[in-house]
Amino acid sequence: MLYVVLFFLIFSLYLYVVLGGADYGAGIVELFSSEENQKITKKTIYRVMGPVWEANHIWIIILIVILWIAFPVYYNILVVNLHIPLTIILLGVTLRGVAFVFRHYDAVIDNSQKLYDAMFKISSLITPIFLGMVFGGLISGEIKLIEDVSTLTFYEAFVRPWCNVFSILVGLFFAALCAFLSSVLLIGESEPGKENIYIRKATIATLVVFIMGLITFVYGYANASTFVNGFIKDPYAIVAMLISGLLLIPLWITIKKGRRVLSRLFAGLQVFLILLAAFISHFPNIIITDTHSVSLLDDIAPDSVINVLGVSLIIGGAVILPGLFHLLKSFKMIKILEQNKNPSL
């Protein structure tokens, strides 16, 4: 059952990065648009995200619950040492949700609409940056695990692990990845004649993702990052990144041609390869402290707990996944089903 639990853990992470990432990226795309294009994007976002934006966040809830129940040591390090960025993320998700609802359903149209717009766009940028910084904090080597925390300053114990150059770069990289995913999604959701707006943004976002990834990698290598050094020495991670690099060519071609199905498939595959490369070189030693690495499998829950959790996830998956598929299909977000009807896909 442990493998079942690990599968759902990784599966939930992937879906949250793809679906939740595209969700955040919609606000980033709107933020970095002209005033005219912001109005177009705002209308498109509401039509596309309105029915599913809450469902996109179910995956991080599943992810957290699995960590909490099955991997308590890992969960404890995460929520204690990185409680500040996690709190900011929670506030960002809350403010973003409030702004998304009220900027569309507020009965009175006044200056408050500008406030809601600003809240939505800024929180859409800040939240994924801090999500990336949390992961950067886990692998930056700045976490200090000692029994007597009083020997450390507050900055050393709870700020430095995530507020450092490497973690910030990881955060910016993830925000760029979110903008990329959303731009690709919006190509197929835009009104007729407006596709070029998102084709251009998807092209720019792809370049930004590549540049930010390169900067993050070079900085980590220059500063002897344990994570980056382990990445370089792992042949599977290198192969995954090489394939990802080669797929940029067909990705750009499908984006330029506005192929909504193929561009989404390539975008999802890009994310899969990036996550695969990031985790395969160190898994299960995902947390890297200043002295050693902490395995996800250290002091896991008893077999009885793992077995119950595994069965619950199987049953839950059998209920949730068909329901999610039906939701996306009902609102015509699964364009691959329409491929035979439109040769331009």
C-alpha positions as CSV (number, residue, x, y, z in Angstrom):
1,M,0.0,0.0,0.0
2,L,3.0,2.3,0.5
3,Y,3.4,2.5,-3.3
4,V,-0.3,3.4,-3.7
5,V,0.1,6.2,-1.2
6,L,3.3,7.4,-3.0
7,F,1.5,7.3,-6.3
8,F,-1.3,9.5,-5.1
9,L,1.2,11.8,-3.5
10,I,3.1,12.4,-6.7
11,F,-0.1,12.3,-8.8
12,S,-1.7,15.0,-6.6
13,L,1.5,17.2,-6.8
14,Y,1.5,16.9,-10.6
15,L,-2.1,17.8,-11.0
16,Y,-1.8,20.7,-8.7
17,V,1.2,22.1,-10.6
18,V,-0.7,21.7,-13.9
19,L,-4.2,22.7,-12.9
20,G,-3.5,25.0,-10.0
21,G,-0.5,26.4,-11.8
22,A,-2.7,27.3,-14.8
23,D,-5.2,28.8,-12.4
24,Y,-2.5,31.1,-10.8
25,G,-1.1,31.8,-14.2
26,A,-4.3,33.3,-15.4
27,G,-3.9,36.1,-13.0
28,I,-0.3,36.6,-13.9
29,V,-1.2,36.8,-17.6
30,E,-3.9,39.4,-16.8
31,L,-1.4,41.3,-14.7
32,F,1.2,41.6,-17.5
33,S,-1.3,42.6,-20.2
34,S,-2.2,45.9,-21.6
35,E,-5.3,47.6,-20.3
36,E,-7.3,46.6,-23.4
37,N,-6.1,43.0,-23.2
38,Q,-6.7,42.8,-19.5
39,K,-10.4,43.3,-20.2
40,I,-10.4,40.5,-22.7
41,T,-8.4,38.2,-20.4
42,K,-10.6,39.0,-17.4
43,K,-13.7,38.0,-19.4
44,T,-12.0,34.8,-20.7
45,I,-10.7,33.9,-17.2
46,Y,-14.1,34.1,-15.7
47,R,-15.7,32.0,-18.4
48,V,-12.9,29.3,-18.2
49,M,-12.1,29.3,-14.4
50,G,-15.5,30.1,-13.0
51,P,-16.8,26.5,-13.0
52,V,-13.6,24.8,-11.9
53,W,-11.3,27.2,-10.0
54,E,-12.2,25.6,-6.6
55,A,-11.7,22.1,-7.9
56,N,-8.2,22.9,-8.9
57,H,-7.2,23.3,-5.3
58,I,-8.4,19.9,-4.1
59,W,-5.1,18.4,-5.1
60,I,-3.0,20.4,-2.7
61,I,-5.5,19.4,0.1
62,I,-5.0,15.7,-0.8
63,L,-1.2,16.3,-0.9
64,I,-1.1,17.9,2.5
65,V,-3.4,15.2,4.1
66,I,-1.2,12.4,2.7
67,L,2.0,14.1,4.1
68,W,0.3,14.7,7.4
69,I,-1.0,11.1,7.9
70,A,1.7,9.0,6.2
71,F,4.9,11.0,6.5
72,P,4.7,12.9,9.8
73,V,8.4,13.7,10.1
74,Y,8.5,15.3,6.7
75,Y,5.2,17.1,7.4
76,N,6.6,18.4,10.7
77,I,9.7,19.8,9.1
78,L,7.7,21.4,6.4
79,V,5.1,23.2,8.6
80,V,7.4,24.2,11.3
81,N,10.5,25.4,9.5
82,L,8.6,26.9,6.6
83,H,5.5,28.1,8.4
84,I,5.9,31.8,7.3
85,P,5.8,31.2,3.5
86,L,3.0,28.6,4.0
87,T,1.0,31.2,5.9
88,I,1.5,33.7,3.2
89,I,0.4,31.1,0.6
90,L,-2.8,30.5,2.6
91,L,-3.5,34.2,2.8
92,G,-2.8,34.5,-0.9
93,V,-5.2,31.7,-1.8
94,T,-7.9,33.2,0.4
95,L,-7.5,36.8,-0.9
96,R,-7.4,35.5,-4.5
97,G,-10.6,33.5,-4.1
98,V,-12.4,36.5,-2.4
99,A,-11.3,38.8,-5.2
100,F,-12.2,36.4,-7.9
101,V,-15.8,36.1,-6.6
102,F,-16.4,39.7,-5.7
103,R,-15.0,41.3,-8.8
104,H,-17.7,39.4,-10.8
105,Y,-20.6,39.2,-8.3
106,D,-20.4,42.5,-6.5
107,A,-23.8,44.1,-6.9
108,V,-22.4,47.6,-6.9
109,I,-19.9,48.6,-9.6
110,D,-17.6,51.2,-8.0
111,N,-14.0,51.7,-7.2
112,S,-14.0,48.5,-5.1
113,Q,-13.8,46.7,-8.5
114,K,-10.3,48.1,-8.9
115,L,-9.4,46.8,-5.5
116,Y,-10.7,43.3,-6.3
117,D,-8.8,43.3,-9.6
118,A,-5.6,44.3,-7.9
119,M,-6.1,41.7,-5.2
120,F,-6.7,39.0,-7.8
121,K,-3.7,39.8,-10.0
122,I,-1.2,40.5,-7.2
123,S,-2.2,37.4,-5.2
124,S,-2.0,35.3,-8.4
125,L,1.6,36.4,-8.7
126,I,2.7,36.3,-5.0
127,T,1.1,32.9,-4.2
128,P,3.0,30.7,-6.8
129,I,6.2,32.6,-6.0
130,F,6.0,31.6,-2.4
131,L,4.9,28.0,-3.3
132,G,8.1,27.8,-5.3
133,M,10.1,29.3,-2.4
134,V,8.7,26.6,-0.1
135,F,10.1,23.9,-2.4
136,G,13.3,26.0,-2.8
137,G,13.6,26.1,1.0
138,L,13.3,22.3,1.2
139,I,16.2,21.8,-1.2
140,S,18.3,24.9,-0.5
141,G,20.3,23.3,2.3
142,E,19.5,26.2,4.7
143,I,17.2,24.3,7.0
144,K,18.7,23.7,10.4
145,L,17.4,20.7,12.3
146,I,18.5,20.9,15.9
147,E,16.7,19.9,19.1
148,D,17.4,23.2,20.9
149,V,16.0,25.9,18.6
150,S,16.8,28.6,21.2
151,T,20.4,28.5,20.1
152,L,19.4,30.0,16.7
153,T,18.0,33.4,16.0
154,F,14.5,33.7,14.5
155,Y,16.0,34.6,11.2
156,E,18.3,31.5,11.1
157,A,15.5,29.1,12.1
158,F,12.5,30.4,10.3
159,V,13.4,33.0,7.6
160,R,16.8,32.1,6.1
161,P,15.6,28.5,4.9
162,W,13.2,30.1,2.4
163,C,14.3,33.7,2.1
164,N,17.5,33.2,0.1
165,V,18.5,33.8,-3.4
166,F,18.2,30.2,-4.6
167,S,14.7,29.8,-3.1
168,I,13.6,33.1,-4.6
169,L,14.8,32.0,-8.0
170,V,12.9,28.7,-7.7
171,G,9.8,30.8,-6.8
172,L,10.2,33.0,-9.8
173,F,10.7,30.0,-12.0
174,F,7.4,28.4,-10.8
175,A,5.5,31.7,-11.3
176,A,6.8,31.8,-14.9
177,L,5.8,28.1,-15.3
178,C,2.3,29.0,-14.1
179,A,2.1,31.9,-16.7
180,F,3.2,29.5,-19.4
181,L,0.6,26.9,-18.5
182,S,-2.2,29.4,-18.4
183,S,-1.2,31.0,-21.7
184,V,-1.2,27.7,-23.5
185,L,-4.6,26.9,-21.9
186,L,-6.1,30.2,-23.0
187,I,-5.1,29.7,-26.6
188,G,-7.9,27.2,-27.0
189,E,-10.4,29.2,-24.8
190,S,-10.1,32.6,-26.3
191,E,-12.8,34.1,-28.5
192,P,-12.4,33.8,-32.3
193,G,-9.8,36.3,-33.5
194,K,-8.2,36.7,-30.1
195,E,-5.9,33.7,-30.1
196,N,-2.8,35.7,-31.1
197,I,-2.9,37.5,-27.7
198,Y,-2.2,34.2,-25.9
199,I,0.0,32.7,-28.6
200,R,2.3,35.6,-28.1
201,K,2.1,35.4,-24.3
202,A,2.7,31.6,-24.4
203,T,5.8,32.1,-26.6
204,I,7.2,34.8,-24.2
205,A,6.3,32.7,-21.1
206,T,8.2,29.7,-22.6
207,L,11.3,31.8,-23.0
208,V,11.0,33.2,-19.5
209,V,10.6,29.6,-18.1
210,F,13.7,28.5,-20.0
211,I,15.8,31.6,-18.9
212,M,14.7,31.4,-15.2
213,G,15.4,27.7,-15.1
214,L,18.9,28.3,-16.6
215,I,19.6,31.1,-14.1
216,T,18.4,29.0,-11.2
217,F,20.5,26.0,-12.3
218,V,23.7,28.1,-12.9
219,Y,23.3,29.9,-9.6
220,G,22.9,26.6,-7.7
221,Y,25.9,25.1,-9.5
222,A,28.1,28.2,-8.8
223,N,27.2,28.0,-5.1
224,A,27.8,24.3,-4.8
225,S,24.1,23.4,-4.2
226,T,23.7,19.8,-3.0
227,F,20.5,19.6,-5.0
228,V,22.1,20.9,-8.3
229,N,25.2,18.7,-7.9
230,G,23.1,15.6,-7.3
231,F,21.0,16.6,-10.3
232,I,24.1,16.8,-12.6
233,K,25.3,13.4,-11.5
234,D,22.0,11.6,-12.1
235,P,21.8,10.3,-15.7
236,Y,18.0,9.9,-15.6
237,A,17.5,13.5,-14.6
238,I,19.8,14.7,-17.4
239,V,17.9,12.5,-19.9
240,A,14.6,14.0,-18.7
241,M,15.8,17.5,-19.2
242,L,17.3,16.7,-22.6
243,I,14.0,15.3,-23.7
244,S,12.3,18.4,-22.3
245,G,14.6,20.6,-24.2
246,L,14.0,18.8,-27.5
247,L,10.2,19.0,-27.0
248,L,10.5,22.8,-26.9
249,I,10.7,22.7,-30.8
250,P,7.3,21.0,-31.3
251,L,5.9,22.9,-28.4
252,W,6.8,26.3,-30.1
253,I,5.4,25.0,-33.4
254,T,2.1,24.0,-31.9
255,I,1.9,27.3,-30.0
256,K,2.6,29.4,-33.1
257,K,0.0,27.5,-35.1
258,G,-2.5,27.8,-32.2
259,R,-3.0,24.0,-31.9
260,R,-5.0,23.9,-28.7
261,V,-4.9,20.2,-28.1
262,L,-1.3,19.5,-29.0
263,S,0.1,22.6,-27.3
264,R,-1.6,21.5,-24.1
265,L,-0.3,17.9,-24.3
266,F,3.2,19.2,-24.9
267,A,2.9,21.7,-22.0
268,G,1.7,19.0,-19.7
269,L,4.5,16.7,-20.8
270,Q,7.0,19.6,-20.2
271,V,5.8,19.9,-16.6
272,F,6.0,16.2,-16.1
273,L,9.6,16.0,-17.3
274,I,10.6,19.0,-15.2
275,L,9.1,17.5,-12.0
276,L,10.6,14.1,-12.9
277,A,14.0,15.6,-13.3
278,A,13.7,17.5,-10.1
279,F,12.7,14.6,-8.0
280,I,14.3,11.6,-9.5
281,S,17.9,12.7,-8.7
282,H,17.1,12.9,-4.9
283,F,14.0,10.9,-4.2
284,P,13.2,10.0,-1.4
285,N,15.7,12.5,0.1
286,I,13.7,15.6,-0.8
287,I,14.6,17.7,2.2
288,I,18.2,18.9,2.1
289,T,19.3,20.5,5.4
290,D,22.6,22.2,6.2
291,T,24.1,18.9,7.4
292,H,22.3,16.1,5.7
293,S,19.3,15.0,3.6
294,V,16.0,13.9,5.1
295,S,14.2,11.0,3.5
296,L,10.5,11.2,2.9
297,L,10.4,7.6,4.0
298,D,12.0,8.3,7.4
299,D,9.7,7.3,10.3
300,I,6.6,6.9,8.2
301,A,3.3,5.9,9.7
302,P,2.6,2.3,10.8
303,D,1.6,-0.2,8.2
304,S,-2.0,-0.3,9.6
305,V,-2.3,3.5,8.9
306,I,-0.7,3.2,5.5
307,N,-3.0,0.4,4.5
308,V,-6.2,2.3,5.6
309,L,-4.9,5.5,3.8
310,G,-4.1,3.5,0.6
311,V,-7.6,2.0,0.5
312,S,-9.2,5.4,1.2
313,L,-7.2,7.0,-1.6
314,I,-8.2,4.2,-4.1
315,I,-11.9,4.6,-3.2
316,G,-11.6,8.4,-3.2
317,G,-9.9,8.4,-6.5
318,A,-12.6,6.2,-8.0
319,V,-15.1,8.9,-7.0
320,I,-13.2,12.1,-7.5
321,L,-11.5,11.5,-10.9
322,P,-14.7,10.6,-12.9
323,G,-16.4,13.5,-11.2
324,L,-13.6,15.9,-12.2
325,F,-13.6,14.5,-15.7
326,H,-17.3,15.1,-16.0
327,L,-17.0,18.6,-14.7
328,L,-14.3,19.5,-17.2
329,K,-16.2,17.8,-20.0
330,S,-19.4,19.6,-19.1
331,F,-17.8,23.0,-19.4
332,K,-15.9,21.9,-22.6
333,M,-12.5,22.2,-21.1
334,I,-11.3,18.8,-22.4
335,K,-10.7,19.8,-26.0
336,I,-9.1,16.5,-26.9
337,L,-12.5,15.0,-27.1
338,E,-13.3,17.4,-29.9
339,Q,-10.2,16.6,-32.0
340,N,-12.0,14.7,-34.7
341,K,-14.5,17.5,-35.2
342,N,-11.9,20.2,-35.9
343,P,-8.8,19.5,-37.9
344,S,-7.1,22.6,-36.6
345,L,-6.6,21.0,-33.2
